[in-house]
Amino acid sequence: MTWSFTAPADGDYRFDTTGSSFDPVLLVLDGCDGRELGCNDDADPDLHSVVDVALAAGQTVVVVVDGYEWYDHGDYALQVY
């Protein structure tokens, strides 16, 4: 799944998949064809992913939630704070 997020203000933002029902991989890109800002698999033993990025006000990023393996899928949670 892909999502877009636009930062409401300058600052540090955390994208987190805690609460997902499978082993997710999280990728944050600077826009549709932008460079990779961060990628994470397994932030801790609970198999959730976390990416921290600094964004400027109005900057839009693309957030990708994928499975670690081809069979990793299901319900996922995506929080931004």
PDB file of N, CA, C and O in Angstrom, chain B, residues numbered from 101:
ATOM      1  N   MET B 101       0.846  -1.178   0.000  1.00  0.00           N
ATOM      2  CA  MET B 101       0.000   0.000   0.000  1.00  0.00           C
ATOM      3  C   MET B 101       0.884   1.231   0.000  1.00  0.00           C
ATOM      4  O   MET B 101       1.973   1.232   0.574  1.00  0.00           O
ATOM      5  N   THR B 102       0.412   2.259  -0.638  1.00  0.00           N
ATOM      6  CA  THR B 102       1.123   3.535  -0.619  1.00  0.00           C
ATOM      7  C   THR B 102       0.184   4.625  -0.119  1.00  0.00           C
ATOM      8  O   THR B 102      -1.020   4.613  -0.375  1.00  0.00           O
ATOM      9  N   TRP B 103       0.775   5.554   0.593  1.00  0.00           N
ATOM     10  CA  TRP B 103       0.048   6.686   1.146  1.00  0.00           C
ATOM     11  C   TRP B 103       0.879   7.938   0.890  1.00  0.00           C
ATOM     12  O   TRP B 103       2.100   7.862   0.757  1.00  0.00           O
ATOM     13  N   SER B 104       0.226   9.068   0.823  1.00  0.00           N
ATOM     14  CA  SER B 104       0.967  10.323   0.784  1.00  0.00           C
ATOM     15  C   SER B 104       0.703  11.062   2.094  1.00  0.00           C
ATOM     16  O   SER B 104      -0.367  10.956   2.693  1.00  0.00           O
ATOM     17  N   PHE B 105       1.704  11.800   2.507  1.00  0.00           N
ATOM     18  CA  PHE B 105       1.604  12.596   3.729  1.00  0.00           C
ATOM     19  C   PHE B 105       2.252  13.937   3.453  1.00  0.00           C
ATOM     20  O   PHE B 105       3.357  13.998   2.914  1.00  0.00           O
ATOM     21  N   THR B 106       1.570  15.014   3.820  1.00  0.00           N
ATOM     22  CA  THR B 106       2.112  16.359   3.681  1.00  0.00           C
ATOM     23  C   THR B 106       2.329  16.928   5.068  1.00  0.00           C
ATOM     24  O   THR B 106       1.405  17.001   5.879  1.00  0.00           O
ATOM     25  N   ALA B 107       3.552  17.325   5.327  1.00  0.00           N
ATOM     26  CA  ALA B 107       3.907  17.861   6.646  1.00  0.00           C
ATOM     27  C   ALA B 107       3.203  19.196   6.877  1.00  0.00           C
ATOM     28  O   ALA B 107       3.305  20.101   6.050  1.00  0.00           O
ATOM     29  N   PRO B 108       2.489  19.323   7.996  1.00  0.00           N
ATOM     30  CA  PRO B 108       1.808  20.586   8.279  1.00  0.00           C
ATOM     31  C   PRO B 108       2.759  21.678   8.766  1.00  0.00           C
ATOM     32  O   PRO B 108       2.432  22.863   8.699  1.00  0.00           O
ATOM     33  N   ALA B 109       3.938  21.279   9.257  1.00  0.00           N
ATOM     34  CA  ALA B 109       4.913  22.238   9.781  1.00  0.00           C
ATOM     35  C   ALA B 109       6.306  21.629   9.673  1.00  0.00           C
ATOM     36  O   ALA B 109       6.450  20.413   9.549  1.00  0.00           O
ATOM     37  N   ASP B 110       7.330  22.476   9.720  1.00  0.00           N
ATOM     38  CA  ASP B 110       8.705  21.973   9.786  1.00  0.00           C
ATOM     39  C   ASP B 110       8.846  21.106  11.031  1.00  0.00           C
ATOM     40  O   ASP B 110       8.316  21.442  12.090  1.00  0.00           O
ATOM     41  N   GLY B 111       9.562  19.990  10.903  1.00  0.00           N
ATOM     42  CA  GLY B 111       9.787  19.186  12.096  1.00  0.00           C
ATOM     43  C   GLY B 111      10.193  17.764  11.782  1.00  0.00           C
ATOM     44  O   GLY B 111      10.319  17.365  10.624  1.00  0.00           O
ATOM     45  N   ASP B 112      10.396  17.013  12.849  1.00  0.00           N
ATOM     46  CA  ASP B 112      10.738  15.603  12.767  1.00  0.00           C
ATOM     47  C   ASP B 112       9.451  14.791  12.871  1.00  0.00           C
ATOM     48  O   ASP B 112       8.631  15.031  13.757  1.00  0.00           O
ATOM     49  N   TYR B 113       9.275  13.827  11.964  1.00  0.00           N
ATOM     50  CA  TYR B 113       8.077  13.001  11.934  1.00  0.00           C
ATOM     51  C   TYR B 113       8.474  11.533  12.023  1.00  0.00           C
ATOM     52  O   TYR B 113       9.474  11.106  11.446  1.00  0.00           O
ATOM     53  N   ARG B 114       7.672  10.772  12.756  1.00  0.00           N
ATOM     54  CA  ARG B 114       7.886   9.331  12.901  1.00  0.00           C
ATOM     55  C   ARG B 114       6.728   8.597  12.239  1.00  0.00           C
ATOM     56  O   ARG B 114       5.560   8.857  12.527  1.00  0.00           O
ATOM     57  N   PHE B 115       7.075   7.674  11.346  1.00  0.00           N
ATOM     58  CA  PHE B 115       6.117   6.780  10.705  1.00  0.00           C
ATOM     59  C   PHE B 115       6.309   5.414  11.358  1.00  0.00           C
ATOM     60  O   PHE B 115       7.431   4.910  11.419  1.00  0.00           O
ATOM     61  N   ASP B 116       5.224   4.811  11.848  1.00  0.00           N
ATOM     62  CA  ASP B 116       5.318   3.634  12.709  1.00  0.00           C
ATOM     63  C   ASP B 116       4.205   2.645  12.359  1.00  0.00           C
ATOM     64  O   ASP B 116       3.055   3.042  12.170  1.00  0.00           O
ATOM     65  N   THR B 117       4.548   1.362  12.275  1.00  0.00           N
ATOM     66  CA  THR B 117       3.556   0.330  11.943  1.00  0.00           C
ATOM     67  C   THR B 117       3.200  -0.552  13.134  1.00  0.00           C
ATOM     68  O   THR B 117       2.744  -1.680  12.947  1.00  0.00           O
ATOM     69  N   THR B 118       3.398  -0.064  14.348  1.00  0.00           N
ATOM     70  CA  THR B 118       3.027  -0.841  15.530  1.00  0.00           C
ATOM     71  C   THR B 118       1.550  -1.222  15.467  1.00  0.00           C
ATOM     72  O   THR B 118       0.698  -0.386  15.166  1.00  0.00           O
ATOM     73  N   GLY B 119       1.255  -2.491  15.752  1.00  0.00           N
ATOM     74  CA  GLY B 119      -0.115  -2.972  15.722  1.00  0.00           C
ATOM     75  C   GLY B 119      -0.477  -3.720  14.448  1.00  0.00           C
ATOM     76  O   GLY B 119      -1.610  -4.180  14.302  1.00  0.00           O
ATOM     77  N   SER B 120       0.470  -3.847  13.526  1.00  0.00           N
ATOM     78  CA  SER B 120       0.211  -4.584  12.287  1.00  0.00           C
ATOM     79  C   SER B 120       0.146  -6.078  12.568  1.00  0.00           C
ATOM     80  O   SER B 120       0.766  -6.569  13.511  1.00  0.00           O
ATOM     81  N   SER B 121      -0.612  -6.799  11.743  1.00  0.00           N
ATOM     82  CA  SER B 121      -0.805  -8.234  11.964  1.00  0.00           C
ATOM     83  C   SER B 121       0.217  -9.098  11.211  1.00  0.00           C
ATOM     84  O   SER B 121       0.108 -10.324  11.214  1.00  0.00           O
ATOM     85  N   PHE B 122       1.195  -8.478  10.576  1.00  0.00           N
ATOM     86  CA  PHE B 122       2.233  -9.209   9.846  1.00  0.00           C
ATOM     87  C   PHE B 122       3.547  -8.444   9.983  1.00  0.00           C
ATOM     88  O   PHE B 122       3.585  -7.393  10.623  1.00  0.00           O
ATOM     89  N   ASP B 123       4.613  -8.955   9.394  1.00  0.00           N
ATOM     90  CA  ASP B 123       5.938  -8.340   9.459  1.00  0.00           C
ATOM     91  C   ASP B 123       6.083  -7.319   8.330  1.00  0.00           C
ATOM     92  O   ASP B 123       6.433  -7.695   7.211  1.00  0.00           O
ATOM     93  N   PRO B 124       5.818  -6.018   8.601  1.00  0.00           N
ATOM     94  CA  PRO B 124       5.867  -5.014   7.542  1.00  0.00           C
ATOM     95  C   PRO B 124       7.266  -4.430   7.344  1.00  0.00           C
ATOM     96  O   PRO B 124       8.111  -4.450   8.238  1.00  0.00           O
ATOM     97  N   VAL B 125       7.470  -3.914   6.144  1.00  0.00           N
ATOM     98  CA  VAL B 125       8.630  -3.088   5.815  1.00  0.00           C
ATOM     99  C   VAL B 125       8.068  -1.725   5.473  1.00  0.00           C
ATOM    100  O   VAL B 125       7.050  -1.616   4.788  1.00  0.00           O
ATOM    101  N   LEU B 126       8.732  -0.687   5.950  1.00  0.00           N
ATOM    102  CA  LEU B 126       8.257   0.688   5.772  1.00  0.00           C
ATOM    103  C   LEU B 126       9.288   1.477   4.980  1.00  0.00           C
ATOM    104  O   LEU B 126      10.480   1.434   5.286  1.00  0.00           O
ATOM    105  N   LEU B 127       8.830   2.197   3.961  1.00  0.00           N
ATOM    106  CA  LEU B 127       9.688   2.997   3.093  1.00  0.00           C
ATOM    107  C   LEU B 127       9.073   4.381   2.964  1.00  0.00           C
ATOM    108  O   LEU B 127       7.869   4.510   2.744  1.00  0.00           O
ATOM    109  N   VAL B 128       9.901   5.426   3.101  1.00  0.00           N
ATOM    110  CA  VAL B 128       9.435   6.800   2.935  1.00  0.00           C
ATOM    111  C   VAL B 128      10.254   7.433   1.817  1.00  0.00           C
ATOM    112  O   VAL B 128      11.484   7.464   1.866  1.00  0.00           O
ATOM    113  N   LEU B 129       9.535   7.945   0.793  1.00  0.00           N
ATOM    114  CA  LEU B 129      10.167   8.560  -0.373  1.00  0.00           C
ATOM    115  C   LEU B 129       9.805  10.039  -0.448  1.00  0.00           C
ATOM    116  O   LEU B 129       8.722  10.444  -0.028  1.00  0.00           O
ATOM    117  N   ASP B 130      10.719  10.837  -0.986  1.00  0.00           N
ATOM    118  CA  ASP B 130      10.486  12.261  -1.165  1.00  0.00           C
ATOM    119  C   ASP B 130       9.686  12.470  -2.451  1.00  0.00           C
ATOM    120  O   ASP B 130      10.260  12.726  -3.510  1.00  0.00           O
ATOM    121  N   GLY B 131       8.364  12.360  -2.353  1.00  0.00           N
ATOM    122  CA  GLY B 131       7.492  12.506  -3.511  1.00  0.00           C
ATOM    123  C   GLY B 131       7.427  11.227  -4.327  1.00  0.00           C
ATOM    124  O   GLY B 131       8.058  10.229  -3.980  1.00  0.00           O
ATOM    125  N   CYS B 132       6.665  11.257  -5.410  1.00  0.00           N
ATOM    126  CA  CYS B 132       6.425  10.059  -6.219  1.00  0.00           C
ATOM    127  C   CYS B 132       7.696   9.469  -6.818  1.00  0.00           C
ATOM    128  O   CYS B 132       7.885   8.254  -6.781  1.00  0.00           O
ATOM    129  N   ASP B 133       8.547  10.287  -7.356  1.00  0.00           N
ATOM    130  CA  ASP B 133       9.784   9.800  -7.973  1.00  0.00           C
ATOM    131  C   ASP B 133      11.017  10.255  -7.196  1.00  0.00           C
ATOM    132  O   ASP B 133      12.120  10.338  -7.737  1.00  0.00           O
ATOM    133  N   GLY B 134      10.801  10.546  -5.917  1.00  0.00           N
ATOM    134  CA  GLY B 134      11.879  11.119  -5.109  1.00  0.00           C
ATOM    135  C   GLY B 134      12.836  10.097  -4.537  1.00  0.00           C
ATOM    136  O   GLY B 134      12.667   8.886  -4.681  1.00  0.00           O
ATOM    137  N   ARG B 135      13.827  10.627  -3.894  1.00  0.00           N
ATOM    138  CA  ARG B 135      14.850   9.779  -3.276  1.00  0.00           C
ATOM    139  C   ARG B 135      14.313   9.152  -1.997  1.00  0.00           C
ATOM    140  O   ARG B 135      13.350   9.633  -1.398  1.00  0.00           O
ATOM    141  N   GLU B 136      14.957   8.079  -1.601  1.00  0.00           N
ATOM    142  CA  GLU B 136      14.572   7.389  -0.371  1.00  0.00           C
ATOM    143  C   GLU B 136      15.001   8.224   0.834  1.00  0.00           C
ATOM    144  O   GLU B 136      16.172   8.580   0.965  1.00  0.00           O
ATOM    145  N   LEU B 137      14.055   8.529   1.704  1.00  0.00           N
ATOM    146  CA  LEU B 137      14.353   9.269   2.928  1.00  0.00           C
ATOM    147  C   LEU B 137      14.600   8.330   4.104  1.00  0.00           C
ATOM    148  O   LEU B 137      15.298   8.682   5.054  1.00  0.00           O
ATOM    149  N   GLY B 138      14.023   7.137   4.032  1.00  0.00           N
ATOM    150  CA  GLY B 138      14.216   6.168   5.099  1.00  0.00           C
ATOM    151  C   GLY B 138      13.522   4.863   4.778  1.00  0.00           C
ATOM    152  O   GLY B 138      12.503   4.829   4.088  1.00  0.00           O
ATOM    153  N   CYS B 139      14.104   3.776   5.300  1.00  0.00           N
ATOM    154  CA  CYS B 139      13.536   2.453   5.113  1.00  0.00           C
ATOM    155  C   CYS B 139      13.846   1.651   6.371  1.00  0.00           C
ATOM    156  O   CYS B 139      14.935   1.770   6.932  1.00  0.00           O
ATOM    157  N   ASN B 140      12.883   0.828   6.821  1.00  0.00           N
ATOM    158  CA  ASN B 140      13.111   0.046   8.027  1.00  0.00           C
ATOM    159  C   ASN B 140      12.300  -1.235   8.006  1.00  0.00           C
ATOM    160  O   ASN B 140      11.159  -1.277   7.548  1.00  0.00           O
ATOM    161  N   ASP B 141      12.935  -2.276   8.520  1.00  0.00           N
ATOM    162  CA  ASP B 141      12.279  -3.548   8.790  1.00  0.00           C
ATOM    163  C   ASP B 141      12.697  -3.959  10.193  1.00  0.00           C
ATOM    164  O   ASP B 141      13.889  -4.007  10.498  1.00  0.00           O
ATOM    165  N   ASP B 142      11.755  -4.246  11.022  1.00  0.00           N
ATOM    166  CA  ASP B 142      12.020  -4.738  12.378  1.00  0.00           C
ATOM    167  C   ASP B 142      12.735  -3.725  13.270  1.00  0.00           C
ATOM    168  O   ASP B 142      13.932  -3.844  13.533  1.00  0.00           O
ATOM    169  N   ALA B 143      11.987  -2.736  13.725  1.00  0.00           N
ATOM    170  CA  ALA B 143      12.535  -1.728  14.631  1.00  0.00           C
ATOM    171  C   ALA B 143      12.861  -2.316  15.996  1.00  0.00           C
ATOM    172  O   ALA B 143      13.691  -1.772  16.725  1.00  0.00           O
ATOM    173  N   ASP B 144      12.224  -3.405  16.342  1.00  0.00           N
ATOM    174  CA  ASP B 144      12.485  -4.080  17.614  1.00  0.00           C
ATOM    175  C   ASP B 144      12.019  -5.530  17.493  1.00  0.00           C
ATOM    176  O   ASP B 144      11.580  -5.934  16.416  1.00  0.00           O
ATOM    177  N   PRO B 145      12.096  -6.310  18.541  1.00  0.00           N
ATOM    178  CA  PRO B 145      11.692  -7.718  18.454  1.00  0.00           C
ATOM    179  C   PRO B 145      10.217  -7.948  18.096  1.00  0.00           C
ATOM    180  O   PRO B 145       9.843  -9.070  17.755  1.00  0.00           O
ATOM    181  N   ASP B 146       9.379  -6.917  18.165  1.00  0.00           N
ATOM    182  CA  ASP B 146       7.962  -7.069  17.840  1.00  0.00           C
ATOM    183  C   ASP B 146       7.676  -7.029  16.349  1.00  0.00           C
ATOM    184  O   ASP B 146       6.516  -7.128  15.948  1.00  0.00           O
ATOM    185  N   LEU B 147       8.696  -6.887  15.522  1.00  0.00           N
ATOM    186  CA  LEU B 147       8.590  -6.896  14.052  1.00  0.00           C
ATOM    187  C   LEU B 147       7.834  -5.719  13.462  1.00  0.00           C
ATOM    188  O   LEU B 147       7.372  -5.801  12.325  1.00  0.00           O
ATOM    189  N   HIS B 148       7.695  -4.627  14.199  1.00  0.00           N
ATOM    190  CA  HIS B 148       7.100  -3.458  13.563  1.00  0.00           C
ATOM    191  C   HIS B 148       8.222  -2.592  12.992  1.00  0.00           C
ATOM    192  O   HIS B 148       9.389  -2.756  13.349  1.00  0.00           O
ATOM    193  N   SER B 149       7.860  -1.680  12.112  1.00  0.00           N
ATOM    194  CA  SER B 149       8.847  -0.832  11.442  1.00  0.00           C
ATOM    195  C   SER B 149       8.643   0.625  11.824  1.00  0.00           C
ATOM    196  O   SER B 149       7.519   1.075  12.045  1.00  0.00           O
ATOM    197  N   VAL B 150       9.757   1.356  11.898  1.00  0.00           N
ATOM    198  CA  VAL B 150       9.733   2.774  12.257  1.00  0.00           C
ATOM    199  C   VAL B 150      10.711   3.516  11.354  1.00  0.00           C
ATOM    200  O   VAL B 150      11.840   3.070  11.151  1.00  0.00           O
ATOM    201  N   VAL B 151      10.271   4.658  10.810  1.00  0.00           N
ATOM    202  CA  VAL B 151      11.154   5.541  10.051  1.00  0.00           C
ATOM    203  C   VAL B 151      10.969   6.947  10.590  1.00  0.00           C
ATOM    204  O   VAL B 151       9.847   7.446  10.678  1.00  0.00           O
ATOM    205  N   ASP B 152      12.080   7.586  10.953  1.00  0.00           N
ATOM    206  CA  ASP B 152      12.084   8.979  11.414  1.00  0.00           C
ATOM    207  C   ASP B 152      12.669   9.852  10.305  1.00  0.00           C
ATOM    208  O   ASP B 152      13.741   9.551   9.779  1.00  0.00           O
ATOM    209  N   VAL B 153      11.969  10.933   9.948  1.00  0.00           N
ATOM    210  CA  VAL B 153      12.454  11.845   8.911  1.00  0.00           C
ATOM    211  C   VAL B 153      12.184  13.287   9.315  1.00  0.00           C
ATOM    212  O   VAL B 153      11.207  13.580  10.004  1.00  0.00           O
ATOM    213  N   ALA B 154      13.056  14.175   8.880  1.00  0.00           N
ATOM    214  CA  ALA B 154      12.856  15.612   9.055  1.00  0.00           C
ATOM    215  C   ALA B 154      12.196  16.133   7.781  1.00  0.00           C
ATOM    216  O   ALA B 154      12.683  15.895   6.676  1.00  0.00           O
ATOM    217  N   LEU B 155      11.081  16.847   7.951  1.00  0.00           N
ATOM    218  CA  LEU B 155      10.334  17.360   6.807  1.00  0.00           C
ATOM    219  C   LEU B 155      10.116  18.856   6.945  1.00  0.00           C
ATOM    220  O   LEU B 155      10.035  19.393   8.050  1.00  0.00           O
ATOM    221  N   ALA B 156      10.023  19.511   5.801  1.00  0.00           N
ATOM    222  CA  ALA B 156       9.708  20.939   5.766  1.00  0.00           C
ATOM    223  C   ALA B 156       8.192  21.107   5.635  1.00  0.00           C
ATOM    224  O   ALA B 156       7.513  20.233   5.095  1.00  0.00           O
ATOM    225  N   ALA B 157       7.671  22.216   6.124  1.00  0.00           N
ATOM    226  CA  ALA B 157       6.243  22.501   5.996  1.00  0.00           C
ATOM    227  C   ALA B 157       5.831  22.414   4.534  1.00  0.00           C
ATOM    228  O   ALA B 157       6.473  23.015   3.673  1.00  0.00           O
ATOM    229  N   GLY B 158       4.771  21.675   4.245  1.00  0.00           N
ATOM    230  CA  GLY B 158       4.277  21.537   2.888  1.00  0.00           C
ATOM    231  C   GLY B 158       4.947  20.440   2.075  1.00  0.00           C
ATOM    232  O   GLY B 158       4.520  20.162   0.955  1.00  0.00           O
ATOM    233  N   GLN B 159       5.983  19.811   2.610  1.00  0.00           N
ATOM    234  CA  GLN B 159       6.664  18.735   1.891  1.00  0.00           C
ATOM    235  C   GLN B 159       5.792  17.486   1.891  1.00  0.00           C
ATOM    236  O   GLN B 159       5.297  17.065   2.937  1.00  0.00           O
ATOM    237  N   THR B 160       5.608  16.902   0.721  1.00  0.00           N
ATOM    238  CA  THR B 160       4.807  15.690   0.588  1.00  0.00           C
ATOM    239  C   THR B 160       5.721  14.498   0.357  1.00  0.00           C
ATOM    240  O   THR B 160       6.609  14.529  -0.495  1.00  0.00           O
ATOM    241  N   VAL B 161       5.484  13.447   1.133  1.00  0.00           N
ATOM    242  CA  VAL B 161       6.245  12.210   0.991  1.00  0.00           C
ATOM    243  C   VAL B 161       5.289  11.082   0.631  1.00  0.00           C
ATOM    244  O   VAL B 161       4.087  11.161   0.882  1.00  0.00           O
ATOM    245  N   VAL B 162       5.846  10.032   0.038  1.00  0.00           N
ATOM    246  CA  VAL B 162       5.108   8.816  -0.247  1.00  0.00           C
ATOM    247  C   VAL B 162       5.569   7.769   0.752  1.00  0.00           C
ATOM    248  O   VAL B 162       6.766   7.526   0.901  1.00  0.00           O
ATOM    249  N   VAL B 163       4.622   7.158   1.428  1.00  0.00           N
ATOM    250  CA  VAL B 163       4.908   6.147   2.447  1.00  0.00           C
ATOM    251  C   VAL B 163       4.437   4.800   1.905  1.00  0.00           C
ATOM    252  O   VAL B 163       3.276   4.644   1.526  1.00  0.00           O
ATOM    253  N   VAL B 164       5.346   3.834   1.871  1.00  0.00           N
ATOM    254  CA  VAL B 164       5.037   2.503   1.345  1.00  0.00           C
ATOM    255  C   VAL B 164       5.061   1.511   2.500  1.00  0.00           C
ATOM    256  O   VAL B 164       6.039   1.439   3.245  1.00  0.00           O
ATOM    257  N   VAL B 165       3.978   0.743   2.647  1.00  0.00           N
ATOM    258  CA  VAL B 165       3.916  -0.353   3.612  1.00  0.00           C
ATOM    259  C   VAL B 165       3.877  -1.642   2.795  1.00  0.00           C
ATOM    260  O   VAL B 165       2.955  -1.870   2.011  1.00  0.00           O
ATOM    261  N   ASP B 166       4.884  -2.470   2.993  1.00  0.00           N
ATOM    262  CA  ASP B 166       4.982  -3.726   2.259  1.00  0.00           C
ATOM    263  C   ASP B 166       5.272  -4.843   3.246  1.00  0.00           C
ATOM    264  O   ASP B 166       5.523  -4.579   4.422  1.00  0.00           O
ATOM    265  N   GLY B 167       5.241  -6.073   2.789  1.00  0.00           N
ATOM    266  CA  GLY B 167       5.575  -7.211   3.630  1.00  0.00           C
ATOM    267  C   GLY B 167       7.025  -7.601   3.441  1.00  0.00           C
ATOM    268  O   GLY B 167       7.582  -7.419   2.358  1.00  0.00           O
ATOM    269  N   TYR B 168       7.639  -8.133   4.474  1.00  0.00           N
ATOM    270  CA  TYR B 168       9.027  -8.570   4.395  1.00  0.00           C
ATOM    271  C   TYR B 168       9.171  -9.723   3.404  1.00  0.00           C
ATOM    272  O   TYR B 168      10.105  -9.741   2.602  1.00  0.00           O
ATOM    273  N   GLU B 169       8.267 -10.665   3.457  1.00  0.00           N
ATOM    274  CA  GLU B 169       8.249 -11.797   2.528  1.00  0.00           C
ATOM    275  C   GLU B 169       7.000 -11.684   1.654  1.00  0.00           C
ATOM    276  O   GLU B 169       6.075 -10.945   1.993  1.00  0.00           O
ATOM    277  N   TRP B 170       6.963 -12.403   0.542  1.00  0.00           N
ATOM    278  CA  TRP B 170       5.825 -12.321  -0.366  1.00  0.00           C
ATOM    279  C   TRP B 170       4.526 -12.722   0.315  1.00  0.00           C
ATOM    280  O   TRP B 170       3.453 -12.263  -0.080  1.00  0.00           O
ATOM    281  N   TYR B 171       4.608 -13.568   1.328  1.00  0.00           N
ATOM    282  CA  TYR B 171       3.398 -14.035   2.013  1.00  0.00           C
ATOM    283  C   TYR B 171       3.023 -13.163   3.212  1.00  0.00           C
ATOM    284  O   TYR B 171       2.007 -13.415   3.860  1.00  0.00           O
ATOM    285  N   ASP B 172       3.818 -12.152   3.513  1.00  0.00           N
ATOM    286  CA  ASP B 172       3.499 -11.240   4.621  1.00  0.00           C
ATOM    287  C   ASP B 172       2.479 -10.215   4.152  1.00  0.00           C
ATOM    288  O   ASP B 172       2.807  -9.311   3.384  1.00  0.00           O
ATOM    289  N   HIS B 173       1.248 -10.358   4.613  1.00  0.00           N
ATOM    290  CA  HIS B 173       0.193  -9.408   4.285  1.00  0.00           C
ATOM    291  C   HIS B 173      -0.898  -9.513   5.353  1.00  0.00           C
ATOM    292  O   HIS B 173      -0.913 -10.443   6.158  1.00  0.00           O
ATOM    293  N   GLY B 174      -1.784  -8.564   5.340  1.00  0.00           N
ATOM    294  CA  GLY B 174      -2.878  -8.555   6.294  1.00  0.00           C
ATOM    295  C   GLY B 174      -3.199  -7.152   6.742  1.00  0.00           C
ATOM    296  O   GLY B 174      -2.882  -6.179   6.056  1.00  0.00           O
ATOM    297  N   ASP B 175      -3.822  -7.051   7.880  1.00  0.00           N
ATOM    298  CA  ASP B 175      -4.157  -5.734   8.429  1.00  0.00           C
ATOM    299  C   ASP B 175      -2.896  -5.062   8.945  1.00  0.00           C
ATOM    300  O   ASP B 175      -2.020  -5.707   9.522  1.00  0.00           O
ATOM    301  N   TYR B 176      -2.821  -3.759   8.728  1.00  0.00           N
ATOM    302  CA  TYR B 176      -1.662  -3.029   9.247  1.00  0.00           C
ATOM    303  C   TYR B 176      -2.129  -1.720   9.846  1.00  0.00           C
ATOM    304  O   TYR B 176      -3.207  -1.210   9.540  1.00  0.00           O
ATOM    305  N   ALA B 177      -1.289  -1.204  10.698  1.00  0.00           N
ATOM    306  CA  ALA B 177      -1.520   0.101  11.301  1.00  0.00           C
ATOM    307  C   ALA B 177      -0.406   1.017  10.822  1.00  0.00           C
ATOM    308  O   ALA B 177       0.743   0.591  10.705  1.00  0.00           O
ATOM    309  N   LEU B 178      -0.734   2.256  10.550  1.00  0.00           N
ATOM    310  CA  LEU B 178       0.275   3.249  10.165  1.00  0.00           C
ATOM    311  C   LEU B 178      -0.015   4.524  10.943  1.00  0.00           C
ATOM    312  O   LEU B 178      -1.047   5.167  10.747  1.00  0.00           O
ATOM    313  N   GLN B 179       0.903   4.874  11.819  1.00  0.00           N
ATOM    314  CA  GLN B 179       0.783   6.093  12.592  1.00  0.00           C
ATOM    315  C   GLN B 179       1.849   7.082  12.158  1.00  0.00           C
ATOM    316  O   GLN B 179       2.960   6.694  11.796  1.00  0.00           O
ATOM    317  N   VAL B 180       1.506   8.357  12.195  1.00  0.00           N
ATOM    318  CA  VAL B 180       2.464   9.428  11.931  1.00  0.00           C
ATOM    319  C   VAL B 180       2.363  10.398  13.099  1.00  0.00           C
ATOM    320  O   VAL B 180       1.285  10.895  13.424  1.00  0.00           O
ATOM    321  N   TYR B 181       3.490  10.652  13.713  1.00  0.00           N
ATOM    322  CA  TYR B 181       3.502  11.621  14.810  1.00  0.00           C
ATOM    323  C   TYR B 181       4.831  12.293  14.921  1.00  0.00           C
ATOM    324  O   TYR B 181       5.023  13.141  15.792  1.00  0.00           O
TER     325      TYR B 181
END
